[in-house]
């Protein structure tokens, strides 16, 4: 198989822009790892006109996909968790070209999972969790139970990913299999939501009660990245926070997360007078330790 694909990647390997090439093969017929393809060829480059370029091939009745991805895009995916397959491709793929041990060093970093990288990822997952949880509660209060159910399933998924990261692992494609071993309490909650014979309303009601406790118990780890940044100076406007290099990854979830943490007395608001009578600028701060 590699001999057949060699002409496709050989030219790329000779280019100084190419950092590494990996081959990922389908493990079994039902595996989602390769998006139904028999082989995935992952080529990591320093720079390119497009952050992701994909080409499909057929050979001897099989399918292959070539993914040419920039280094910056790989780092974004790993940080945001927006492409869950990429971690497994990097960890399990067979390295066929590695300039200056680039891929090998990336693998070592992925396995070690430095705490600071984990802290950012936990913050992002916590923000997504709060957004889904709050939206789910709002739909539930309006008796839109199916919409509430959709958001609750997503919130549990973010809670599961947060638990996996907190324990020092990267969330895999089969995240619930990981959670079953690491945090069986969260797995049981998910099973209850999906498999219970109670009415949907009752299932959601019980789940919101249980989720409240699980979310509350993770406020410290989930908010530590954000509160550390806020603690770097006395007060911040929301625009300053939103423009911060690391907080940009929180995207639209940042505002909801801040409001949630204000309610939990983790973040505090400061009012500063404007020129308009009775109107104040709203700034944010944390207590100095």
KAJODA-V122249 format. One record per residue. N is the residue number from 0. RES is the residue in one small letter. PSI is psi in degrees with one decimal (NA if undefined). D_LAST is the distance of its C-alpha to the last C-alpha in Angstrom with 2 decimals. Layout:
n: (N & N)
res: (RES & RES)
psi: (PSI & PSI)
d_last: (D_LAST & D_LAST)
This chain:
n: (0 & 1 & 2 & 3 & 4 & 5 & 6 & 7 & 8 & 9 & 10 & 11 & 12 & 13 & 14 & 15 & 16 & 17 & 18 & 19 & 20 & 21 & 22 & 23 & 24 & 25 & 26 & 27 & 28 & 29 & 30 & 31 & 32 & 33 & 34 & 35 & 36 & 37 & 38 & 39 & 40 & 41 & 42 & 43 & 44 & 45 & 46 & 47 & 48 & 49 & 50 & 51 & 52 & 53 & 54 & 55 & 56 & 57 & 58 & 59 & 60 & 61 & 62 & 63 & 64 & 65 & 66 & 67 & 68 & 69 & 70 & 71 & 72 & 73 & 74 & 75 & 76 & 77 & 78 & 79 & 80 & 81 & 82 & 83 & 84 & 85 & 86 & 87 & 88 & 89 & 90 & 91 & 92 & 93 & 94 & 95 & 96 & 97 & 98 & 99 & 100 & 101 & 102 & 103 & 104 & 105 & 106 & 107 & 108 & 109 & 110 & 111 & 112 & 113 & 114 & 115 & 116 & 117 & 118 & 119 & 120 & 121 & 122 & 123 & 124 & 125 & 126 & 127 & 128 & 129 & 130 & 131 & 132 & 133 & 134 & 135 & 136 & 137 & 138 & 139 & 140 & 141 & 142 & 143 & 144 & 145 & 146 & 147 & 148 & 149 & 150 & 151 & 152 & 153 & 154 & 155 & 156 & 157 & 158 & 159 & 160 & 161 & 162 & 163 & 164 & 165 & 166 & 167 & 168 & 169 & 170 & 171 & 172 & 173 & 174 & 175 & 176 & 177 & 178 & 179 & 180 & 181 & 182 & 183 & 184 & 185 & 186 & 187 & 188 & 189 & 190 & 191 & 192 & 193 & 194 & 195 & 196 & 197 & 198 & 199 & 200 & 201 & 202 & 203 & 204 & 205 & 206 & 207 & 208 & 209 & 210 & 211 & 212 & 213 & 214 & 215 & 216 & 217 & 218 & 219 & 220 & 221 & 222 & 223 & 224 & 225 & 226 & 227 & 228 & 229 & 230 & 231 & 232 & 233 & 234 & 235 & 236 & 237 & 238 & 239 & 240 & 241 & 242 & 243 & 244 & 245 & 246 & 247 & 248 & 249 & 250 & 251 & 252 & 253 & 254 & 255 & 256 & 257 & 258 & 259 & 260 & 261 & 262 & 263 & 264 & 265 & 266 & 267 & 268 & 269 & 270 & 271 & 272 & 273 & 274 & 275 & 276 & 277 & 278 & 279 & 280 & 281 & 282 & 283 & 284 & 285 & 286 & 287 & 288)
res: (x & x & x & x & x & x & x & x & x & x & x & x & x & x & x & x & x & x & x & x & x & x & x & x & x & x & x & x & x & x & x & x & x & x & x & x & x & x & x & x & x & x & x & x & x & x & x & x & x & x & x & x & x & x & x & x & x & x & x & x & x & x & x & x & x & x & x & x & x & x & x & x & x & x & x & x & x & x & x & x & x & x & x & x & x & x & x & x & x & x & x & x & x & x & x & x & x & x & x & x & x & x & x & x & x & x & x & x & x & x & x & x & x & x & x & x & x & x & x & x & x & x & x & x & x & x & x & x & x & x & x & x & x & x & x & x & x & x & x & x & x & x & x & x & x & x & x & x & x & x & x & x & x & x & x & x & x & x & x & x & x & x & x & x & x & x & x & x & x & x & x & x & x & x & x & x & x & x & x & x & x & x & x & x & x & x & x & x & x & x & x & x & x & x & x & x & x & x & x & x & x & x & x & x & x & x & x & x & x & x & x & x & x & x & x & x & x & x & x & x & x & x & x & x & x & x & x & x & x & x & x & x & x & x & x & x & x & x & x & x & x & x & x & x & x & x & x & x & x & x & x & x & x & x & x & x & x & x & x & x & x & x & x & x & x & x & x & x & x & x & x & x & x & x & x & x & x & x & x & x & x & x & x & x & x & x & x & x & x)
psi: (-45.5 & -36.4 & -36.8 & -40.1 & -11.3 & -44.6 & -27.1 & -42.8 & -15.2 & -43.2 & -38.9 & -39.4 & -27.7 & -9.6 & 133.3 & -18.9 & -18.4 & 126.9 & -34.8 & 154.6 & 131.9 & 150.4 & 127.9 & 124.3 & 145.9 & 130.5 & -44.5 & 174.1 & -33.6 & -1.9 & 131.6 & -1.6 & -38.6 & 18.0 & 44.6 & -4.5 & 152.1 & -33.4 & 139.7 & 129.6 & 111.2 & 117.5 & 118.7 & 127.2 & 157.5 & -51.2 & 155.5 & 160.9 & -39.3 & 137.2 & -27.8 & 126.6 & 125.0 & 136.0 & 139.5 & 144.4 & 160.1 & 145.8 & 127.2 & 41.9 & 5.0 & 165.9 & 140.1 & 147.6 & 130.8 & 124.7 & 113.9 & 114.9 & 137.1 & 155.2 & -42.1 & -40.4 & -40.7 & -45.7 & -38.9 & -46.3 & -44.1 & -38.1 & -45.8 & -16.1 & 24.7 & -7.1 & 88.5 & -23.3 & -26.2 & -36.4 & -45.6 & -36.1 & -44.6 & -36.7 & -33.0 & -13.9 & 153.1 & 122.1 & 123.3 & -10.2 & 132.9 & 99.3 & 122.0 & 35.7 & 33.6 & -49.8 & -40.7 & -41.7 & -37.2 & -39.7 & -43.1 & -42.9 & -39.6 & -41.2 & -39.6 & -32.2 & 73.9 & 143.1 & -37.8 & -40.9 & -37.9 & -38.8 & -43.3 & -46.2 & -38.0 & -38.7 & -43.8 & -44.7 & -38.5 & -40.6 & -42.8 & -39.6 & -47.3 & -42.7 & -51.0 & -41.0 & -46.3 & -42.8 & -40.4 & -42.2 & -39.4 & -43.3 & -38.4 & -43.7 & -30.6 & 4.3 & 27.9 & 77.0 & -36.8 & -39.5 & -40.0 & -43.1 & -44.7 & -46.0 & -35.8 & -41.0 & -44.2 & -39.1 & -39.3 & -35.5 & -43.0 & -35.8 & -41.1 & -46.5 & -40.4 & -43.2 & -40.6 & -46.2 & -42.9 & -33.1 & 7.3 & 16.3 & 158.6 & 133.0 & 129.5 & 176.3 & -39.8 & 60.1 & -33.0 & -27.9 & -37.5 & -47.5 & -34.6 & -35.4 & -38.0 & -47.7 & 74.6 & -23.6 & -41.6 & -40.1 & -41.9 & -38.1 & -43.0 & -43.7 & -41.8 & -42.0 & -43.7 & -39.5 & -13.0 & 147.4 & 1.0 & 163.6 & 156.7 & -41.2 & -44.7 & -41.1 & -44.6 & -41.2 & -46.6 & -37.2 & -38.1 & -38.3 & -46.5 & -40.2 & -37.6 & -45.2 & -46.5 & -38.4 & -45.2 & -39.1 & -13.2 & 11.5 & -43.5 & -49.6 & -34.6 & -26.8 & -4.3 & -37.4 & -46.9 & -46.3 & -30.6 & -41.1 & -45.7 & -33.9 & -5.8 & -19.0 & 172.6 & -55.0 & 155.1 & 141.5 & 162.6 & -37.0 & -39.9 & -42.3 & -46.0 & -29.8 & -8.7 & 137.5 & -44.9 & -29.9 & -12.2 & -26.4 & -19.9 & -19.8 & -136.1 & -10.7 & -11.3 & -45.3 & -45.8 & -39.5 & -42.5 & -44.0 & -39.3 & -43.1 & -25.5 & -43.8 & -31.2 & 9.1 & 34.2 & -38.8 & 146.0 & 150.3 & 148.4 & 129.4 & 129.2 & 129.3 & 143.6 & -178.3 & -23.2 & 135.7 & 128.1 & 6.1 & 133.9 & 146.0 & 141.9 & 120.3 & 163.1 & 145.5 & 169.8 & 158.8 & 136.5 & 132.8 & NA)
d_last: (59.22 & 57.35 & 60.73 & 61.30 & 57.92 & 58.07 & 59.82 & 57.02 & 54.17 & 56.11 & 56.30 & 52.54 & 51.85 & 53.82 & 51.73 & 49.01 & 46.75 & 46.65 & 43.77 & 44.75 & 47.06 & 46.73 & 49.18 & 48.02 & 50.81 & 51.05 & 50.56 & 52.75 & 54.37 & 51.63 & 48.61 & 46.51 & 45.11 & 47.68 & 48.24 & 51.79 & 52.77 & 54.32 & 52.53 & 49.62 & 49.59 & 46.11 & 46.30 & 43.12 & 43.68 & 41.72 & 42.84 & 45.27 & 46.51 & 45.19 & 41.94 & 43.93 & 47.69 & 49.47 & 53.12 & 55.07 & 58.03 & 60.59 & 62.34 & 64.83 & 63.88 & 60.12 & 57.32 & 54.84 & 51.97 & 50.74 & 47.20 & 46.49 & 42.74 & 40.75 & 37.93 & 35.54 & 36.65 & 36.16 & 32.54 & 31.95 & 33.59 & 31.59 & 28.25 & 29.19 & 31.32 & 34.02 & 36.82 & 36.40 & 39.64 & 38.58 & 36.37 & 39.36 & 41.75 & 39.78 & 39.38 & 42.87 & 45.06 & 47.59 & 46.90 & 50.14 & 48.85 & 45.69 & 45.39 & 43.58 & 42.13 & 39.99 & 40.24 & 39.91 & 36.64 & 35.36 & 36.37 & 34.51 & 31.29 & 31.90 & 32.49 & 29.48 & 27.28 & 24.37 & 20.97 & 19.79 & 22.99 & 22.40 & 18.95 & 20.65 & 23.57 & 21.57 & 19.93 & 23.46 & 25.01 & 22.46 & 23.21 & 26.91 & 26.59 & 25.07 & 27.77 & 30.56 & 29.35 & 29.05 & 32.40 & 33.97 & 33.00 & 34.44 & 37.67 & 37.88 & 37.60 & 40.41 & 42.40 & 42.56 & 42.25 & 43.31 & 40.79 & 38.10 & 39.27 & 39.04 & 35.40 & 34.50 & 36.17 & 34.15 & 30.86 & 31.76 & 32.59 & 29.15 & 27.61 & 29.95 & 29.05 & 25.30 & 26.08 & 28.28 & 25.75 & 23.02 & 25.62 & 26.17 & 29.40 & 30.73 & 32.12 & 35.89 & 38.62 & 39.22 & 35.62 & 36.78 & 38.52 & 35.26 & 33.37 & 36.22 & 35.47 & 31.66 & 30.70 & 33.96 & 32.35 & 31.78 & 35.27 & 36.79 & 35.22 & 36.78 & 40.10 & 40.12 & 39.66 & 42.40 & 44.88 & 44.70 & 47.90 & 46.11 & 46.45 & 44.06 & 42.60 & 41.98 & 40.50 & 38.01 & 37.15 & 36.43 & 34.49 & 32.14 & 31.35 & 30.72 & 28.77 & 26.37 & 25.28 & 25.17 & 23.15 & 20.65 & 20.25 & 19.40 & 16.90 & 13.99 & 16.21 & 17.95 & 15.16 & 12.89 & 15.02 & 14.95 & 11.28 & 10.73 & 13.53 & 12.47 & 9.15 & 11.73 & 12.80 & 12.57 & 15.07 & 17.51 & 20.96 & 22.16 & 24.68 & 22.17 & 20.32 & 23.72 & 24.95 & 22.16 & 24.01 & 22.16 & 21.69 & 25.44 & 26.02 & 24.65 & 27.60 & 28.58 & 26.13 & 23.05 & 23.82 & 24.41 & 21.25 & 19.15 & 21.20 & 20.76 & 16.93 & 17.21 & 19.52 & 17.13 & 14.29 & 12.14 & 13.01 & 14.00 & 17.11 & 17.96 & 21.65 & 23.34 & 27.04 & 29.71 & 33.30 & 34.43 & 34.52 & 32.16 & 30.58 & 26.97 & 25.09 & 22.32 & 19.09 & 15.97 & 12.24 & 8.96 & 6.26 & 3.80 & 0.00)
